[in-house]
Amino acid sequence: MTVLRDGTRVAGAPVAGLDRRQLIRWMVGRDVSEEFPPRAPKPGDIALEVSHLSAPPRFHDVSFSVRAGEIVGLAGLVGAGRSSAGLALAGALKAEGVAAIGGSSARFDSPADALKHGVAYLTEDRKGRGILPLMSAAANVTLANLDAYRAGGLLNTARERAAAATAAKDFIVKAASLDQPASTLSGGNQQKLLLARFLLTKPRVVILDEPTRGVDVGARADIYQLMNRLTDEGLAVIMISSDLTELLGMSDRVIVMRDGRVTGELPRGAATPEKVMALATGEAAA
């Protein structure tokens, strides 16, 4: 096996006798001793409460809440309605029902409207609906917050670039230059660009749809650390994931959907793969 990192060969060894930890160390340049960082959540007030949200035939009568400082995972099989519910909360899908942000009722007509009210959505389709591949990494970061860098109706490019550089550092974006096209970055760094983009708008709730899909083990560790940092700062996180290990490793509560409906909720201590899959499939837990 030969290992490349940042365009350079860093190691090679016979597969026989090569353990996972050593391989990860070569791939990411450091030891990733724990796949999921420890969490010590301190949930605050309810940041988002959803009551009887419906968008037939995609999902029906979905109700749940997420508190500041909390990660709530949405689990279910493909087609269960998880992503559709996330899109509805972010104003990208028309739905009936009630959503309250910080106790105040809110209805969003578009993703831009949701963002103004403090709800950000990170798409599962990073390449198709997330990054703008031909634009620079810097432009991808600042895209959702351009009003903050305007002066007299014109864009202050120096302020915009400084904000992009700070965000790239905060979100551990690794790029030779922020002027390079976003398409030339790795999947993990593209995902961090999107996180930085929406976190610059200072949302109260962020919906992460498949946050580590298609990224390497080092970027996954970075993203999990960022999620912990965000909740420590009081952000509420809804994580939609088809990776059951990820859901159980990072969620404070797991809400399970099947056929467009919520079938159960499990606190962190009680959530096991068997219980989640039983709720997701309708089969009794073993």
C-alpha positions in Angstrom: 0.0 0.0 0.0 1.3 3.5 -0.9 0.0 6.6 0.9 -0.2 10.0 -0.6 -0.8 13.3 1.3 -0.9 16.8 -0.2 0.3 15.5 -3.5 3.4 13.8 -2.0 4.2 10.1 -1.3 4.6 9.9 2.5 4.8 6.1 3.1 4.5 2.6 1.7 4.3 -0.8 3.3 3.0 -4.3 2.8 -0.7 -4.6 3.8 0.1 -7.6 5.9 0.8 -6.3 9.4 -0.3 -2.7 8.7 -2.8 -1.6 11.3 -5.6 1.0 10.9 -4.1 3.5 13.3 -0.7 3.7 11.5 -2.5 4.0 8.1 -4.6 6.9 9.5 -1.5 8.6 10.9 0.2 8.5 7.5 -3.0 9.7 5.7 -3.7 12.7 7.9 -0.2 13.5 9.3 -1.3 13.1 13.0 -2.7 10.5 15.3 -6.5 10.4 15.4 -6.9 8.3 18.5 -10.6 8.8 18.9 -13.0 8.7 16.0 -15.6 10.8 17.8 -14.5 13.4 20.3 -16.1 13.3 23.7 -19.1 15.5 24.2 -20.3 17.2 27.4 -23.4 18.9 26.2 -25.1 21.6 28.3 -28.4 22.2 26.5 -30.0 25.6 26.9 -33.3 27.0 25.8 -35.2 25.5 22.9 -33.7 27.1 19.7 -36.1 25.5 17.2 -39.4 23.7 17.8 -41.3 22.0 15.0 -45.0 21.0 15.4 -46.9 18.9 12.9 -44.8 19.8 9.9 -46.1 18.1 6.8 -45.2 18.1 3.1 -47.1 15.1 1.6 -46.1 12.7 0.2 -42.6 13.3 1.4 -43.3 13.5 5.2 -46.2 13.9 7.5 -46.8 15.3 11.0 -43.2 15.7 12.0 -42.7 17.2 15.5 -39.5 17.7 17.5 -37.3 20.3 19.1 -33.6 21.1 19.4 -32.0 23.2 22.1 -29.0 25.6 22.1 -25.8 23.6 22.6 -27.4 20.3 21.5 -26.9 18.0 18.5 -30.1 16.2 17.5 -29.6 13.4 14.9 -32.2 12.5 12.3 -32.0 8.8 11.4 -33.9 6.6 9.0 -33.5 4.6 5.8 -33.2 6.2 2.4 -36.6 7.8 1.5 -37.7 8.1 5.2 -38.1 11.9 4.7 -35.2 13.2 6.7 -33.7 15.4 4.1 -37.1 16.6 3.0 -37.9 17.7 6.5 -34.5 19.5 6.7 -35.2 21.3 3.4 -38.6 22.4 4.6 -37.1 23.8 7.8 -34.6 25.7 5.6 -37.3 27.3 3.4 -36.4 25.2 0.3 -39.5 23.0 0.4 -43.1 24.2 1.0 -44.7 22.6 4.0 -47.6 23.1 6.4 -47.2 23.2 10.1 -45.6 25.4 12.8 -41.9 26.2 13.4 -40.8 28.5 16.2 -37.4 30.0 16.5 -36.5 31.0 20.1 -40.2 30.8 21.0 -41.4 33.1 18.1 -43.3 31.6 15.2 -41.5 31.6 11.9 -42.4 30.6 8.4 -39.7 30.7 5.7 -40.4 31.3 2.0 -36.9 30.7 0.8 -33.4 29.6 2.1 -32.4 33.3 2.2 -35.4 34.0 4.4 -34.5 31.2 6.7 -30.9 32.4 6.9 -32.2 35.9 7.9 -34.1 34.2 10.8 -31.0 32.3 11.9 -31.5 28.8 10.3 -28.8 27.6 8.0 -28.8 24.4 5.9 -25.7 22.6 4.7 -26.7 20.5 1.7 -26.0 16.8 1.2 -25.1 17.5 -2.4 -21.9 19.4 -1.9 -20.8 19.5 -5.6 -24.2 20.0 -7.2 -25.9 22.4 -4.8 -23.1 23.6 -2.4 -19.9 25.0 -3.7 -19.6 27.2 -6.8 -16.7 25.2 -8.3 -15.2 27.9 -10.6 -15.3 30.6 -8.0 -12.4 31.0 -5.6 -12.3 29.4 -2.2 -12.5 32.9 -0.6 -15.6 33.8 -2.6 -17.3 30.6 -1.7 -16.8 31.4 2.0 -18.2 34.9 1.9 -21.0 34.3 -0.5 -23.9 34.2 2.0 -22.8 37.3 4.0 -21.8 39.9 1.3 -23.9 42.6 2.9 -21.4 42.7 5.8 -18.6 43.7 3.5 -20.4 46.5 1.6 -19.6 50.1 2.0 -21.5 52.8 0.1 -23.2 50.2 -2.1 -19.8 48.7 -3.2 -18.1 45.5 -2.0 -15.1 46.2 0.1 -12.9 43.4 -1.3 -10.1 43.9 1.4 -12.7 43.4 4.2 -14.2 40.4 2.3 -10.8 38.8 1.8 -9.8 39.3 5.5 -13.0 37.7 6.6 -12.5 34.7 4.3 -8.9 34.3 5.6 -10.1 34.3 9.2 -12.9 31.9 8.5 -10.6 29.5 6.6 -8.3 29.5 9.6 -11.1 29.0 12.1 -12.6 26.1 10.1 -9.2 24.4 9.3 -9.6 24.9 5.5 -6.3 23.6 3.9 -5.6 25.3 0.6 -2.5 26.5 -1.2 -4.3 29.8 -1.8 -7.8 31.1 -1.2 -7.7 32.4 -4.7 -7.7 28.8 -6.2 -11.0 27.5 -7.5 -13.1 25.7 -4.9 -13.2 22.7 -7.2 -9.5 22.1 -6.8 -9.9 21.5 -3.0 -10.4 18.1 -1.5 -14.0 17.0 -0.5 -13.3 17.6 3.1 -12.0 21.2 2.5 -14.9 21.9 0.3 -17.2 20.8 3.1 -15.4 23.1 5.5 -15.8 26.0 3.1 -19.6 25.4 3.2 -19.5 25.3 7.0 -17.6 28.5 7.1 -19.9 30.2 4.6 -23.0 29.6 6.7 -21.4 30.1 10.1 -20.3 33.6 9.1 -24.0 34.6 9.0 -24.1 33.7 12.8 -27.2 31.4 12.7 -28.9 30.0 15.8 -29.7 26.6 14.2 -27.6 24.8 11.6 -28.9 21.7 9.7 -26.1 19.5 8.6 -27.2 17.0 5.9 -24.7 14.2 5.5 -21.9 16.4 6.9 -19.0 13.9 6.3 -20.1 12.2 3.1 -17.2 11.7 0.8 -14.5 13.2 3.1 -11.4 11.5 4.4 -10.9 10.3 8.0 -8.8 13.4 8.9 -11.5 15.8 7.6 -14.2 13.9 9.5 -12.3 14.3 12.7 -11.9 18.1 12.0 -15.7 18.4 11.3 -16.6 16.6 14.5 -14.4 18.9 16.5 -16.0 21.9 14.8 -19.5 20.6 15.6 -18.5 20.3 19.3 -17.0 23.8 19.2 -20.2 25.2 17.7 -22.5 23.6 20.3 -20.1 24.8 23.1 -20.8 28.3 21.7 -24.5 27.8 22.0 -25.4 26.8 18.4 -28.2 24.2 17.9 -27.3 21.5 15.4 -29.6 19.1 13.5 -27.6 16.4 11.9 -29.1 14.2 9.1 -26.9 11.2 8.4 -27.2 7.8 6.9 -24.1 6.8 8.9 -25.5 5.1 11.9 -22.1 5.1 13.7 -21.8 8.8 13.2 -25.3 9.4 14.5 -24.7 7.4 17.6 -21.2 8.9 18.1 -22.2 12.6 17.8 -25.9 13.0 18.7 -27.3 13.9 22.1 -30.7 12.7 21.0 -31.6 10.6 17.9 -35.0 11.1 16.2 -35.9 8.2 13.9 -38.2 8.5 10.8 -39.9 5.9 8.7 -42.1 6.4 5.7 -42.2 10.1 6.3 -43.2 10.0 10.0 -41.3 10.2 13.3 -41.4 6.7 14.9 -39.4 7.4 18.0 -36.8 9.4 19.9 -33.8 8.0 21.8 -31.5 9.8 24.2 -27.8 9.3 23.8 -27.5 6.7 26.6 -30.3 4.6 25.2 -29.6 4.8 21.5 -28.1 1.6 20.2 -27.9 0.4 16.6 -30.5 -2.3 17.2 -33.0 0.2 18.7 -32.5 2.7 15.9 -32.8 0.1 13.2 -36.0 -1.3 14.8 -37.6 2.1 14.7 -36.3 2.7 11.2 -37.6 -0.5 9.7 -40.7 -1.2 11.9 -39.2 -4.5 13.1 -39.1 -5.4 16.8 -35.6 -4.9 18.4 -33.8 -8.1 19.1 
